[in-house]
């Protein structure tokens, strides 16, 4: 195999390696918990907090209502037992019972609101749980695909490295140094193939003198983009 063919083969390996390394970096960055999964989990946690809030509110109201009901029952027993004879005391007791009933009515309204809020929070929690489950399923499938892709990429990169190691001894040190310098300057693409009589990268036509050089030596340099140009 000629020097030009060896350099072109090296360029193909390096270009594929660059592409695989770029994709591997993307895969590595995507592995792990996604933002969508974190958001779904936070949404579920918010609904759980709301449920706890309204459960506690409902319990506190029920206890307060029960306490008022017990107090009303005791006051009514005194009121109708006949043991209170003083008219003013009777009037005050009646007023107290009425006030307690009004307070209980307000608390019962608050309790109904708390029960409704709790039911709505539980419904929202159910929807949030479903969304989290769906997101988790999608994420798990995506992670499995990414892990499989990462393994394939790593295997291919190892193959490319082995192929490069076998190829490099067949390339002269000066040619390799020129190739590496051009790779750095030309965005990773140091070698161009002649296509339809022109440079396969920049498209400038191959001059007669370069055509002669390619036939004699198998490689030359593009007069426009300065890349190594070969005919395979």
Secondary structure in CASP SS format (residue, H / E / C, confidence):
PFRMAT SS
TARGET T0000
AUTHOR 0000-0000-0000
METHOD secondary structure of the structure
MODEL  1
X C 1.00
X C 1.00
X H 1.00
X H 1.00
X H 1.00
X H 1.00
X H 1.00
X H 1.00
X H 1.00
X H 1.00
X H 1.00
X H 1.00
X H 1.00
X H 1.00
X H 1.00
X H 1.00
X H 1.00
X H 1.00
X H 1.00
X H 1.00
X H 1.00
X H 1.00
X H 1.00
X H 1.00
X H 1.00
X H 1.00
X H 1.00
X H 1.00
X H 1.00
X H 1.00
X C 1.00
X C 1.00
X C 1.00
X C 1.00
X H 1.00
X H 1.00
X H 1.00
X H 1.00
X H 1.00
X H 1.00
X H 1.00
X H 1.00
X H 1.00
X H 1.00
X H 1.00
X H 1.00
X H 1.00
X H 1.00
X H 1.00
X H 1.00
X H 1.00
X H 1.00
X H 1.00
X H 1.00
X H 1.00
X H 1.00
X H 1.00
X H 1.00
X H 1.00
X H 1.00
X H 1.00
X H 1.00
X H 1.00
X H 1.00
X H 1.00
X H 1.00
X H 1.00
X H 1.00
X H 1.00
X H 1.00
X H 1.00
X H 1.00
X H 1.00
X H 1.00
X H 1.00
X H 1.00
X H 1.00
X H 1.00
X H 1.00
X H 1.00
X H 1.00
X C 1.00
X C 1.00
X C 1.00
X C 1.00
X C 1.00
X H 1.00
X H 1.00
X H 1.00
X H 1.00
X H 1.00
X H 1.00
X H 1.00
X H 1.00
X H 1.00
X H 1.00
X H 1.00
X H 1.00
X H 1.00
X H 1.00
X H 1.00
X H 1.00
X H 1.00
X H 1.00
X H 1.00
X H 1.00
X H 1.00
X H 1.00
X H 1.00
X H 1.00
X H 1.00
X H 1.00
X H 1.00
X H 1.00
X H 1.00
X H 1.00
X H 1.00
X H 1.00
X H 1.00
X H 1.00
X H 1.00
X H 1.00
X H 1.00
X H 1.00
X H 1.00
X H 1.00
X H 1.00
X H 1.00
X H 1.00
X H 1.00
X H 1.00
X H 1.00
X H 1.00
X H 1.00
X H 1.00
X H 1.00
X H 1.00
X H 1.00
X H 1.00
X H 1.00
X H 1.00
X H 1.00
X H 1.00
X H 1.00
X H 1.00
X H 1.00
X H 1.00
X H 1.00
X H 1.00
X H 1.00
X H 1.00
X H 1.00
X H 1.00
X H 1.00
X H 1.00
X H 1.00
X H 1.00
X H 1.00
X H 1.00
X H 1.00
X H 1.00
X H 1.00
X H 1.00
X H 1.00
X H 1.00
X H 1.00
X H 1.00
X H 1.00
X C 1.00
X C 1.00
X C 1.00
X C 1.00
X H 1.00
X H 1.00
X H 1.00
X H 1.00
X H 1.00
X H 1.00
X H 1.00
X H 1.00
X H 1.00
X H 1.00
X H 1.00
X H 1.00
X H 1.00
X C 1.00
X C 1.00
X C 1.00
X C 1.00
X C 1.00
X E 1.00
X E 1.00
X E 1.00
X E 1.00
X E 1.00
X C 1.00
X C 1.00
X E 1.00
X E 1.00
X C 1.00
X C 1.00
X C 1.00
X C 1.00
X C 1.00
X E 1.00
X C 1.00
X C 1.00
X H 1.00
X H 1.00
X H 1.00
X H 1.00
X H 1.00
X H 1.00
X H 1.00
X H 1.00
X H 1.00
X H 1.00
X C 1.00
X E 1.00
X E 1.00
X E 1.00
X C 1.00
X C 1.00
X C 1.00
X C 1.00
X C 1.00
X C 1.00
X E 1.00
X E 1.00
X E 1.00
X C 1.00
X C 1.00
END
